[in-house]
Amino acid sequence: MKKIILGVFLFVPFIAMGDTYQDIAGASQMVADSFSEMWTYFFDDVPSMLQRLTGWLVVWLVKAKLFVKLELMQYSWGVAKVIIADLNIMSQITAQMTALPQDVRQALIDMRLFDGINLLFQAWMTRFVMRFLS
């Protein structure tokens, strides 16, 4: 691989061409070229750099915002679990379930209605905590 790279550098001509400035016309052409380069720098390169910087900043801010929201959701879920445990909602639902007739209670358990109610309550409590925190 090294021999191939060395052969490319030795046998493939890399030519740098530049303008030659001579006399008064060459001097004025040199000044015009320098003004043209400054124009290109200020009105093409600087705005392009600012656009790339703004794009990078927006992407970074979106990533940071998503990370903060994820951490806030995890924290809110922990707080919601504490609130749910303190309120003992499922134990109250289970206690009230005993008042139902046996066949209705068994049908509701088979339909997993109480598990669904528990999930809905947990989601509602998490949303409540998230609205409270943010």
Backbone torsions as a table, in degrees:
resi	resn	phi	psi	omega
1	MET	NA	-39.7	179.5
2	LYS	-64.7	-36.8	-179.7
3	LYS	-67.0	-36.4	178.8
4	ILE	-65.6	-44.7	179.3
5	ILE	-64.2	-42.7	177.8
6	LEU	-62.1	-41.9	178.4
7	GLY	-63.9	-38.1	178.3
8	VAL	-64.2	-43.7	-179.3
9	PHE	-69.0	-30.5	-178.9
10	LEU	-81.4	-39.1	-169.8
11	PHE	-106.7	-12.6	176.6
12	VAL	-99.3	122.1	-175.9
13	PRO	-77.3	130.4	172.3
14	PHE	-109.6	110.1	-173.0
15	ILE	-111.4	131.9	173.3
16	ALA	-108.6	121.7	-179.2
17	MET	-109.4	141.2	178.7
18	GLY	-138.2	159.6	178.0
19	ASP	-77.7	146.0	173.0
20	THR	-108.5	130.5	-178.8
21	TYR	-104.2	128.4	179.8
22	GLN	-132.8	142.5	174.7
23	ASP	62.4	-160.4	-178.1
24	ILE	-69.3	-39.7	179.5
25	ALA	-64.0	-37.8	177.7
26	GLY	-66.2	-39.4	178.8
27	ALA	-65.4	-44.0	178.3
28	SER	-67.3	-33.5	176.4
29	GLN	-66.6	-37.6	178.0
30	MET	-63.8	-41.8	178.2
31	VAL	-65.6	-42.5	179.2
32	ALA	-63.7	-40.4	178.1
33	ASP	-65.3	-37.9	179.7
34	SER	-68.7	-38.4	175.2
35	PHE	-65.3	-38.2	178.2
36	SER	-63.7	-40.4	178.1
37	GLU	-67.5	-39.2	176.8
38	MET	-65.6	-40.1	177.3
39	TRP	-60.0	-46.4	179.1
40	THR	-62.1	-41.6	-179.3
41	TYR	-63.5	-49.9	-174.4
42	PHE	-74.5	-32.6	-172.5
43	PHE	-109.1	-5.3	174.8
44	ASP	-120.7	-51.8	-173.9
45	ASP	-73.6	-44.3	-178.9
46	VAL	-64.9	-47.3	176.6
47	PRO	-62.3	-36.4	177.8
48	SER	-63.9	-41.2	178.1
49	MET	-64.2	-41.1	179.1
50	LEU	-66.0	-36.4	177.0
51	GLN	-65.8	-44.1	178.2
52	ARG	-64.0	-40.7	178.5
53	LEU	-63.7	-42.8	178.5
54	THR	-64.9	-41.7	177.2
55	GLY	-61.2	-44.6	179.1
56	TRP	-63.3	-41.4	-179.8
57	LEU	-64.1	-41.1	179.2
58	VAL	-64.5	-44.4	178.9
59	VAL	-61.7	-43.1	179.7
60	TRP	-64.2	-41.5	179.7
61	LEU	-66.2	-37.7	177.5
62	VAL	-64.6	-43.7	178.2
63	LYS	-62.2	-42.4	179.8
64	ALA	-64.6	-41.2	-180.0
65	LYS	-64.7	-42.1	178.2
66	LEU	-64.7	-39.1	178.2
67	PHE	-64.1	-43.9	179.4
68	VAL	-64.1	-41.4	179.0
69	LYS	-64.0	-39.7	178.2
70	LEU	-63.4	-45.6	178.7
71	GLU	-64.5	-37.9	178.3
72	LEU	-65.5	-37.4	177.2
73	MET	-64.6	-42.4	179.3
74	GLN	-64.9	-41.7	178.0
75	TYR	-65.3	-41.9	179.8
76	SER	-64.1	-38.3	178.4
77	TRP	-64.0	-39.5	176.7
78	GLY	-63.1	-43.3	178.3
79	VAL	-65.7	-40.8	179.7
80	ALA	-63.5	-38.1	178.2
81	LYS	-63.1	-38.8	178.4
82	VAL	-65.0	-43.5	179.8
83	ILE	-64.1	-43.3	179.7
84	ILE	-63.0	-41.5	179.1
85	ALA	-66.3	-36.4	179.3
86	ASP	-69.9	-34.0	-178.1
87	LEU	-81.0	-19.8	179.7
88	ASN	53.3	46.4	-177.8
89	ILE	-65.5	-45.8	-177.8
90	MET	-65.6	-33.7	177.5
91	SER	-68.3	-35.3	176.4
92	GLN	-68.5	-39.7	177.3
93	ILE	-64.2	-42.7	179.1
94	THR	-64.3	-38.8	178.9
95	ALA	-66.8	-39.5	179.2
96	GLN	-73.8	-21.9	179.2
97	MET	-65.5	-28.2	-177.6
98	THR	-67.2	-20.1	178.8
99	ALA	-76.6	-15.5	-179.9
100	LEU	-77.1	154.8	173.6
101	PRO	-64.3	156.2	-174.3
102	GLN	-60.2	-44.1	-177.0
103	ASP	-69.3	-37.5	177.7
104	VAL	-67.4	-42.8	179.1
105	ARG	-61.4	-43.2	179.9
106	GLN	-66.2	-38.1	178.2
107	ALA	-64.8	-42.3	179.1
108	LEU	-67.1	-35.5	176.8
109	ILE	-68.4	-42.3	178.1
110	ASP	-63.8	-34.6	177.0
111	MET	-78.8	-6.4	-179.1
112	ARG	58.0	36.9	179.7
113	LEU	-64.7	-40.2	-177.3
114	PHE	-70.5	-34.7	174.3
115	ASP	-65.4	-38.8	176.8
116	GLY	-64.8	-42.1	177.3
117	ILE	-62.7	-40.7	178.5
118	ASN	-61.9	-44.7	178.0
119	LEU	-62.9	-43.1	178.6
120	LEU	-63.5	-41.5	179.0
121	PHE	-65.2	-41.0	177.6
122	GLN	-63.5	-41.6	178.2
123	ALA	-65.3	-42.1	179.8
124	TRP	-64.4	-41.3	-179.7
125	MET	-67.7	-39.0	177.2
126	THR	-64.0	-42.4	177.5
127	ARG	-63.4	-40.6	177.5
128	PHE	-60.0	-46.5	-179.8
129	VAL	-65.6	-40.5	-179.9
130	MET	-64.8	-39.6	176.8
131	ARG	-67.0	-35.7	-179.9
132	PHE	-68.5	-37.9	-176.5
133	LEU	-81.2	-28.6	-175.5
134	SER	-103.2	NA	NA
